[in-house]
Amino acid sequence: MSLEWLASAVLAATGLSVFGRFEEKTPLWRRPSTWAFYFGITGALSRWPGRPWTFLWIFGLPGIGLLFHVWWCTKHGIDPLTAEPKDRYYELRGWAGP
């Protein structure tokens, strides 16, 4: 089970450091609750169905999220890597402008 925790922790740390800047206006309560959910499912899958399902969750969920992200950004005219134009990105997220 330690390999699953290591993989999910590395993925979470990488995701937070690389993509955290895009969540600057997300409510503070939502940020840790998202990760608590992710790690909770990781632990439950590791305990009951087993390692293959856990790794499918650990790497499959971000993969699906990446595909959805690229599709959604492209559909709405936003660059998937830089979130430009910022005004449009903020508008679609329901945030006040920069």
C-alpha positions, 0 to 999 in steps of 0.5 A, spaced: 500 500 500 505 504 501 507 504 493 500 507 492 500 512 497 507 515 494 504 515 487 498 519 489 502 524 494 507 525 488 502 526 483 498 531 488 504 535 490 506 536 482 499 538 481 499 543 486 505 546 485 504 546 477 497 548 477 495 551 483 496 558 480 490 557 476 486 556 483 487 562 486 480 564 487 477 557 489 474 558 496 479 555 501 475 550 504 474 547 497 482 546 496 483 541 501 476 537 501 478 535 493 484 532 496 481 529 502 476 526 497 482 523 492 486 520 498 480 517 501 478 514 495 485 512 494 485 508 501 479 505 500 481 502 493 487 500 496 484 496 501 478 493 498 479 492 490 486 492 490 492 495 487 490 494 479 484 498 481 488 503 485 493 505 480 487 506 475 484 511 479 491 514 481 493 515 474 486 514 470 483 520 474 488 525 472 488 523 465 481 523 464 481 530 467 487 532 462 483 530 456 477 534 459 481 540 461 484 541 454 477 539 450 473 544 455 479 550 454 479 549 447 471 549 446 471 556 450 477 559 446 482 559 452 489 556 452 489 550 456 497 551 458 496 559 460 489 560 461 489 566 457 485 570 456 485 571 463 478 575 463 475 570 459 477 564 464 475 568 470 468 569 467 467 562 465 469 560 472 465 565 475 470 569 478 471 577 478 476 579 473 483 580 475 
